[in-house]
């Protein structure tokens, strides 16, 4: 059995791009869940202000990480994010 996919979205409170990224990611996750219903995954929103180790992303927020690998920043490319998840499925 494959390990669960870890999806993390690094955000900042009050960030208008982050609000859009959350909606984009929700669409990607909905499609992924529909096409790969048996594949386990977790989704976590991480506020950059709460994690010192995330400060390296301070100029790129929002940042999408999949299994700790940066996949997108500033804007979520839904097609690219879905393709990356599909490769892991």
C-alpha positions, 0 to 999 in steps of 0.5 A, a space after each residue: 500500500 502506498 504512503 498517504 500523500 501529504 498536501 500542504 498549503 502555506 498561507 498568510 492571514 489576510 492574503 487575497 491570493 491565499 483565499 483564491 489558492 484555497 478555493 483552487 486547491 479545493 477544486 483540485 482535491 475534489 477532482 482527485 478524490 473523485 478520480 482516485 477514491 481509494 488513494 489516501 491523502 491529507 490536506 493541511 493549511 499552514 499559516 506562515 506566521 506560526 512556523 519559523 521553518 516556513 519563512 523561506 516562503 515569505 515572498 512566495 505565499 501562497 505555496 503549495 507543497 505536495 510531499 514536502 516538494 514545492 509545486 506552486 506559488 503565488 497562484 495554484 496551477 490547477 492542471 499542474 497540481 492535479 497532474 502531480 497528484 495523479 503521478 503519485 496515485 
